[in-house]
Amino acid sequence: MIARKENANETYESLKRDDLSLKAVLKSLGVNLTDIDRIKE
């Protein structure tokens, strides 16, 4: 997905929400995310 300049903030927030949802699903399945996590907060 390519973010346009005028809505880059909205795109980032959407991707961040998707990332958190994916992490929650993977963690519930027992996947260790510490080694593969690229976005650290």
C-alpha positions in Angstrom: 0.0 0.0 0.0 1.4 3.4 -0.9 0.4 6.4 1.3 -0.3 9.6 -0.4 1.2 12.7 1.1 -2.2 14.2 2.0 -3.4 11.2 4.0 -0.2 9.7 5.2 -1.2 10.1 8.9 -4.5 8.3 8.4 -2.8 5.5 6.5 -0.2 5.1 9.2 -2.8 4.9 11.9 -4.8 2.3 9.9 -1.7 0.2 9.3 -0.8 0.4 13.0 -4.2 -0.8 14.0 -3.9 -3.7 11.5 -0.5 -4.5 13.0 -1.8 -4.6 16.5 -4.7 -6.9 15.5 -2.4 -9.2 13.7 0.0 -9.4 16.7 -2.9 -10.2 19.0 -4.0 -13.1 16.8 -0.5 -14.4 16.4 0.2 -14.2 20.1 -3.1 -16.0 20.9 -1.8 -18.8 18.7 1.4 -19.0 20.6 3.7 -17.3 18.1 6.8 -15.6 19.8 6.9 -12.1 18.3 10.0 -10.8 20.0 12.3 -11.9 17.2 10.1 -10.9 14.3 8.6 -7.7 15.6 9.8 -4.7 13.4 7.6 -2.0 14.9 8.6 -1.4 18.5 6.8 1.1 20.5 
